[in-house]
Amino acid sequence: MPKQGIHPNYRDVVFVDQSNGFKFVTRSCAPTKETTTWEDGRELPLFKLETSSESHAFYTGTQKSVDSLGGRVEKFRNKFAHLKK
């Protein structure tokens, strides 16, 4: 018989991206104090996120590349090219 009280509380949790309101459900051990009603009527724990794949610049395609910032990288390389051995 398995030991009681040693396993984390692994259950369905609603994660909400506070920057855009995007919500998704996944199984997690994340500690929560709030609950919310999901689309199917279940009352689930709620975990608030600062950002998710729906709002992060890397995933949305709005991330700026260092090379596209006015040619700064190329200027740096040209400036210090003479030090390269």
N, C-alpha and C positions, 0 to 999 in steps of 0.2 A: 504494500500500500504506500503511495507517495506521501512525503512529508507535507503537512499542512502549514500554510503561512510563509513559505519561502519563495513562492512564485510571484512575479509582478502582476499587476492588474492589467492584463492584455485584453483590450476590447476595441470595438468600433469607436472612433473619435471623429468629430467634425472639425476640420481645420479651415479657418477663414483668413484670407489675405486682407488685412485692414486697409491696404492702399487702394484696392479696387473692389472689394466685396466678393471675390471669387471663393467658392466653397467646394470642398471635396471631403469624402469620407474614406478613411483607411484604418487599418488596425494599428494600435499603438499602445505604449505604456506611458505616454506623456501625462504628467500630472495636471489635472484640471480642477477648477472650482466651479465653473459655470456649465450650464447645459443649454441645449437648444433643441427645437423640434425639427427633424429632418423632413425632406419632401414626402417620405412614405409614412409619416406620422410618428416615427420612433423618437423618443426622448434620448438624446445622446450627449456625451460630454463635449464641450466646446474648447478648442485651443486656438488662440489668436496668434497670427503670424505677422511679422513686419513686411515680409515679401515672400513671394512664391514664384514658381516658373511662369505664372501668368503676368507678373509685374517686373521681374528681374530683367535688367537691360541685356544680359547675355542671351536669354531665351526669347526676348521680344524682338531682337535684332536692332536695338537702338544703342547698343554699346559702341563707343567710339574707339577706333584702333589708334594705337600710339603712332603708327606710321602716317595716319591721315591728319594729324594735328599740325598742319602748316609746314610739313617737311622738317620738323625739329630733329628727328632722328638722323636724317641725311645731313643736316647742317652740323650736328655733333660729330658724325663720322668724318666729314670733310675737315672739320677744325682740328681733329686729333689724328688724322691719317698719317701724319709725319712721325708719330710716336710708335706706330705699328712696326714690329720687327719680324 
